[in-house]
C-alpha cells in the first residue's frame, strides 16, 4: 500500500486526516479507523504525513486558482461559494489535474 492509496481509502471511508501542528502526528476522529487502517497509517506514518501535507498544499492552491477564475468572470458570492464546494468535492487524487487545468498547464499522464 502506498501513502496515496491509504489517504484515498481513508477519505473514501469519510475520514479526513490532518497533521498535527508540529507535523509529527496524524489526527483522525477517535474510533473511526479499522485495525487494518490503523496499521497502514502507523506503518507509513512519515510518508503519509508528507502526502497529507502535499494534498493540503494542492487544495489551497486549487482554491486560490478557482477564486481567481471566478474573479475573471465577475462571479458573485453565490457562484464563488459553489465553486469552493465543487473544488472540495473533487477527489484529492484529481485536484492536481484540476489545478493544472486552471493554471493552463497541459495534462500529465499518470
C-alpha positions as protocol buffer text, in pm:
chain_id: "A"
residue {
  index: 1
  type: UNK
  ca { x: 0 y: 0 z: 0 }
}
residue {
  index: 2
  type: UNK
  ca { x: 123 y: 348 z: -84 }
}
residue {
  index: 3
  type: UNK
  ca { x: 59 y: 662 z: 123 }
}
residue {
  index: 4
  type: UNK
  ca { x: -163 y: 787 z: -161 }
}
residue {
  index: 5
  type: UNK
  ca { x: -380 y: 473 z: -154 }
}
residue {
  index: 6
  type: UNK
  ca { x: -401 y: 487 z: 225 }
}
residue {
  index: 7
  type: UNK
  ca { x: -513 y: 850 z: 210 }
}
residue {
  index: 8
  type: UNK
  ca { x: -764 y: 772 z: -66 }
}
residue {
  index: 9
  type: UNK
  ca { x: -903 y: 480 z: 139 }
}
residue {
  index: 10
  type: UNK
  ca { x: -942 y: 697 z: 448 }
}
residue {
  index: 11
  type: UNK
  ca { x: -1118 y: 972 z: 256 }
}
residue {
  index: 12
  type: UNK
  ca { x: -1345 y: 722 z: 82 }
}
residue {
  index: 13
  type: UNK
  ca { x: -1443 y: 598 z: 430 }
}
residue {
  index: 14
  type: UNK
  ca { x: -1529 y: 954 z: 536 }
}
residue {
  index: 15
  type: UNK
  ca { x: -1211 y: 1003 z: 737 }
}
residue {
  index: 16
  type: UNK
  ca { x: -1025 y: 1324 z: 657 }
}
residue {
  index: 17
  type: UNK
  ca { x: -690 y: 1301 z: 835 }
}
residue {
  index: 18
  type: UNK
  ca { x: -491 y: 1609 z: 921 }
}
residue {
  index: 19
  type: UNK
  ca { x: -141 y: 1667 z: 1051 }
}
residue {
  index: 20
  type: UNK
  ca { x: -58 y: 1795 z: 1399 }
}
residue {
  index: 21
  type: UNK
  ca { x: 80 y: 2149 z: 1419 }
}
residue {
  index: 22
  type: UNK
  ca { x: 431 y: 2016 z: 1480 }
}
residue {
  index: 23
  type: UNK
  ca { x: 395 y: 1798 z: 1168 }
}
residue {
  index: 24
  type: UNK
  ca { x: 491 y: 1479 z: 1352 }
}
residue {
  index: 25
  type: UNK
  ca { x: 150 y: 1320 z: 1401 }
}
residue {
  index: 26
  type: UNK
  ca { x: -169 y: 1238 z: 1215 }
}
residue {
  index: 27
  type: UNK
  ca { x: -510 y: 1335 z: 1353 }
}
residue {
  index: 28
  type: UNK
  ca { x: -819 y: 1128 z: 1277 }
}
residue {
  index: 29
  type: UNK
  ca { x: -1154 y: 1111 z: 1457 }
}
residue {
  index: 30
  type: UNK
  ca { x: -1134 y: 879 z: 1757 }
}
residue {
  index: 31
  type: UNK
  ca { x: -1260 y: 527 z: 1697 }
}
residue {
  index: 32
  type: UNK
  ca { x: -1303 y: 567 z: 1321 }
}
residue {
  index: 33
  type: UNK
  ca { x: -1005 y: 363 z: 1197 }
}
residue {
  index: 34
  type: UNK
  ca { x: -1028 y: -10 z: 1141 }
}
residue {
  index: 35
  type: UNK
  ca { x: -738 y: -216 z: 1271 }
}
residue {
  index: 36
  type: UNK
  ca { x: -611 y: -255 z: 914 }
}
residue {
  index: 37
  type: UNK
  ca { x: -629 y: 122 z: 856 }
}
residue {
  index: 38
  type: UNK
  ca { x: -454 y: 192 z: 1187 }
}
residue {
  index: 39
  type: UNK
  ca { x: -174 y: -50 z: 1093 }
}
residue {
  index: 40
  type: UNK
  ca { x: -140 y: 108 z: 748 }
}
residue {
  index: 41
  type: UNK
  ca { x: -128 y: 460 z: 894 }
}
residue {
  index: 42
  type: UNK
  ca { x: 132 y: 366 z: 1154 }
}
residue {
  index: 43
  type: UNK
  ca { x: 335 y: 165 z: 905 }
}
residue {
  index: 44
  type: UNK
  ca { x: 356 y: 454 z: 658 }
}
residue {
  index: 45
  type: UNK
  ca { x: 335 y: 747 z: 901 }
}
residue {
  index: 46
  type: UNK
  ca { x: 621 y: 971 z: 774 }
}
residue {
  index: 47
  type: UNK
  ca { x: 526 y: 924 z: 408 }
}
residue {
  index: 48
  type: UNK
  ca { x: 156 y: 963 z: 487 }
}
residue {
  index: 49
  type: UNK
  ca { x: 226 y: 1289 z: 672 }
}
residue {
  index: 50
  type: UNK
  ca { x: 407 y: 1416 z: 361 }
}
residue {
  index: 51
  type: UNK
  ca { x: 116 y: 1302 z: 143 }
}
residue {
  index: 52
  type: UNK
  ca { x: -142 y: 1478 z: 363 }
}
residue {
  index: 53
  type: UNK
  ca { x: 65 y: 1798 z: 364 }
}
residue {
  index: 54
  type: UNK
  ca { x: 103 y: 1785 z: -15 }
}
residue {
  index: 55
  type: UNK
  ca { x: -270 y: 1728 z: -56 }
}
residue {
  index: 56
  type: UNK
  ca { x: -341 y: 2030 z: 165 }
}
residue {
  index: 57
  type: UNK
  ca { x: -94 y: 2242 z: -36 }
}
residue {
  index: 58
  type: UNK
  ca { x: -255 y: 2144 z: -367 }
}
residue {
  index: 59
  type: UNK
  ca { x: -603 y: 2206 z: -226 }
}
residue {
  index: 60
  type: UNK
  ca { x: -507 y: 2556 z: -107 }
}
residue {
  index: 61
  type: UNK
  ca { x: -354 y: 2642 z: -445 }
}
residue {
  index: 62
  type: UNK
  ca { x: -656 y: 2500 z: -625 }
}
residue {
  index: 63
  type: UNK
  ca { x: -896 y: 2708 z: -417 }
}
residue {
  index: 64
  type: UNK
  ca { x: -691 y: 3021 z: -491 }
}
residue {
  index: 65
  type: UNK
  ca { x: -688 y: 2944 z: -865 }
}
residue {
  index: 66
  type: UNK
  ca { x: -1062 y: 2873 z: -866 }
}
residue {
  index: 67
  type: UNK
  ca { x: -1136 y: 3203 z: -691 }
}
residue {
  index: 68
  type: UNK
  ca { x: -916 y: 3390 z: -940 }
}
residue {
  index: 69
  type: UNK
  ca { x: -1115 y: 3226 z: -1220 }
}
residue {
  index: 70
  type: UNK
  ca { x: -1439 y: 3342 z: -1054 }
}
residue {
  index: 71
  type: UNK
  ca { x: -1293 y: 3693 z: -1036 }
}
residue {
  index: 72
  type: UNK
  ca { x: -1213 y: 3683 z: -1409 }
}
residue {
  index: 73
  type: UNK
  ca { x: -1580 y: 3623 z: -1482 }
}
residue {
  index: 74
  type: UNK
  ca { x: -1705 y: 3865 z: -1216 }
}
residue {
  index: 75
  type: UNK
  ca { x: -1890 y: 3583 z: -1045 }
}
residue {
  index: 76
  type: UNK
  ca { x: -2084 y: 3680 z: -735 }
}
residue {
  index: 77
  type: UNK
  ca { x: -2060 y: 3538 z: -386 }
}
residue {
  index: 78
  type: UNK
  ca { x: -2302 y: 3255 z: -459 }
}
residue {
  index: 79
  type: UNK
  ca { x: -2100 y: 3135 z: -759 }
}
residue {
  index: 80
  type: UNK
  ca { x: -1778 y: 3163 z: -559 }
}
residue {
  index: 81
  type: UNK
  ca { x: -1928 y: 2951 z: -279 }
}
residue {
  index: 82
  type: UNK
  ca { x: -2049 y: 2692 z: -531 }
}
residue {
  index: 83
  type: UNK
  ca { x: -1704 y: 2682 z: -691 }
}
residue {
  index: 84
  type: UNK
  ca { x: -1544 y: 2634 z: -349 }
}
residue {
  index: 85
  type: UNK
  ca { x: -1781 y: 2347 z: -270 }
}
residue {
  index: 86
  type: UNK
  ca { x: -1712 y: 2184 z: -607 }
}
residue {
  index: 87
  type: UNK
  ca { x: -1336 y: 2207 z: -553 }
}
residue {
  index: 88
  type: UNK
  ca { x: -1367 y: 2046 z: -210 }
}
residue {
  index: 89
  type: UNK
  ca { x: -1593 y: 1773 z: -353 }
}
residue {
  index: 90
  type: UNK
  ca { x: -1326 y: 1689 z: -610 }
}
residue {
  index: 91
  type: UNK
  ca { x: -1144 y: 1373 z: -500 }
}
residue {
  index: 92
  type: UNK
  ca { x: -798 y: 1462 z: -369 }
}
residue {
  index: 93
  type: UNK
  ca { x: -621 y: 1248 z: -628 }
}
residue {
  index: 94
  type: UNK
  ca { x: -780 y: 1461 z: -905 }
}
residue {
  index: 95
  type: UNK
  ca { x: -714 y: 1803 z: -754 }
}
residue {
  index: 96
  type: UNK
  ca { x: -367 y: 1843 z: -906 }
}
residue {
  index: 97
  type: UNK
  ca { x: -515 y: 1780 z: -1252 }
}
residue {
  index: 98
  type: UNK
  ca { x: -784 y: 2041 z: -1189 }
}
residue {
  index: 99
  type: UNK
  ca { x: -524 y: 2287 z: -1063 }
}
residue {
  index: 100
  type: UNK
  ca { x: -319 y: 2227 z: -1378 }
}
residue {
  index: 101
  type: UNK
  ca { x: -632 y: 2296 z: -1584 }
}
residue {
  index: 102
  type: UNK
  ca { x: -697 y: 2625 z: -1404 }
}
residue {
  index: 103
  type: UNK
  ca { x: -331 y: 2721 z: -1448 }
}
residue {
  index: 104
  type: UNK
  ca { x: -342 y: 2642 z: -1821 }
}
residue {
  index: 105
  type: UNK
  ca { x: -89 y: 2358 z: -1794 }
}
residue {
  index: 106
  type: UNK
  ca { x: -117 y: 2062 z: -2027 }
}
residue {
  index: 107
  type: UNK
  ca { x: -247 y: 1742 z: -1867 }
}
residue {
  index: 108
  type: UNK
  ca { x: 9 y: 1497 z: -1735 }
}
residue {
  index: 109
  type: UNK
  ca { x: -10 y: 1124 z: -1790 }
}
residue {
  index: 110
  type: UNK
  ca { x: -12 y: 919 z: -1472 }
}
